[in-house]
């Protein structure tokens, strides 16, 4: 008889999970899944038309950054800067690409020497970003998302 009572108690305690609603179970699964998502990373980087979306994520990033830097390089080559002293510096451009593929500059980090010698630099970079060819936005779980990026531009006046 004791065995039956003990078995009944174990079944009673174990069955508590059977009575939770489907909504509670769904909420628990959603909460668990949300904890596993890294919101600081995208699943697919923004894509230019000449980038291959079937390659690995690091290769997508390299294609994206290389295409951006080539565009900046071509833009800067079109301008003749008058520079008093030698410039050898790295400038960081922070920008946001929205879920529609539009780009907006968030900030440009550079030293004051660049500002003094090339005051029009910010405008050139901003205009260069706005004249980019069509870009497919970054994806997270198959959904277009906003994404922030930081691109280094190395200036060398030699």
N, C-alpha and C positions, 0 to 999 in steps of 0.2 A: 504494500500500500504506500509506503514511504517513497518507493521508486516512482510511482505514478504521480504523487504530489510534487516531487522534485522535477519530474519531466514536464508536468503541467506548468510549473513556475518558470522553467527555462523557456518553454514555448510562449508563455505570456510575455516575458521580457523581450524575447526575440521578435515577437509579432508587432511590437510598437512601430517598427519601421513600415509595416504593411499598411498602417492606417494614415500615413502622411499623404496629403493630396498630391495630385499630379502637378498642380501649379507650384507647390513647394519644391518638388523634385526638379521641375524645370528651372525655377529660380536658382536652386543650388547648382545645377549644371551650368547655367549662364554665368553665375558668379565665379565658378571654378574656371571656366573658359576665359573669362575676362582677366583673371589673374595670370594666365599663361600668355597673353598677348603682349608683345613688346611694342609699345606705341612710339618708341624712338627709332624704329627701323621700318623701312618699307619692304614689301615683298618683291616689287619690281621698280627699278629706277625709272625716271622719266626717259622717254625714248625719242631720239631724232629719227628721221626717216631712213638714214643710212646705218642705224644700229640694229643689230639682230636681237629680237626679243627671246629667242630660243637658247641663247647662251646663258652661262651661269650668272648669278647676281654680281659677283666681283667684276666679271667681264662687262656687264651692263653698266656698272658704275664707271669703269675705265672709259668706255665708249662715250658716256654722257660727259664726263669731265674733259676728255680729250677734245671732243667737239666744241664744248664751251670755250676752252682755252684757245683753240685754233680760231674761233670766231673773234675773241678778244684780241688775239695777235694780229689778225687781218685788219681789225678796226684801228688798232693803235698804230699800225704801219702807215695808215692813210694820213696821219697827222705829223706835222713837223714841229717838234717841241724844241724850244730854245732853252738849253740847260746850261747854267753857269758852272756847276761842279758835277763831278761824276756821280751818277746815281746807280746804286746797287742795293736794291731793297726788295722786300716781299710785301705785297699789299693783299689784304684779305677782303673779299667781297662777300657779304652775307645777303642772301636773297631768298624770297619765298616764291615757290611755284604753286599756284592754286590748282584746284581740282579740274579747272577748265584748260590748263596749260598756259595761263598768263603768268608773267614774271613781274615781281616788284622788288626793288632794291630795299633791303632793311638797313644796311649800313656798309660803309667802306672804312676799314681800319688801315691807316697809314701814318707815317710819321710826319712831322711838321715840315721837314725838308721837301718832301714831295708836294705838299700844299703850296709852299713858297715858289717852287720852280715850275709846277704844273697845276695852276689853280683850276683849269678846266677839266682835269682828270675825272672827277666825279660825274660831271655831265656826259663825258664821252662814254664812260662805262655804263651809265644808266641808259643812255640812248642805244648803246650796243646791245644790251640785254633786251630792250624793247623791240629791236629789229631782228631778233633771232628767228630762224625758220621755225615752222610749226613743230611743236613738241607735244608728245602724248604725256599726260601727267603720270606721276608715280601711283602705284597701286598698293593697296593693303587689303588682303583677302579678296582680291578681284574688284575692289571699289576704288575709283579715283579719289585721292586724298591730297590735302595741302602738305607740302614738304619744304622744310628749310634746308638750305645748303650753304656751305662756306667754301669758296674757291680761292686758292692762292694764285696771285699773279706776280711773277718775278720780273722786276724791271732791272735792266742792265744797259747802261748808256755807252758801253765800250764799243 
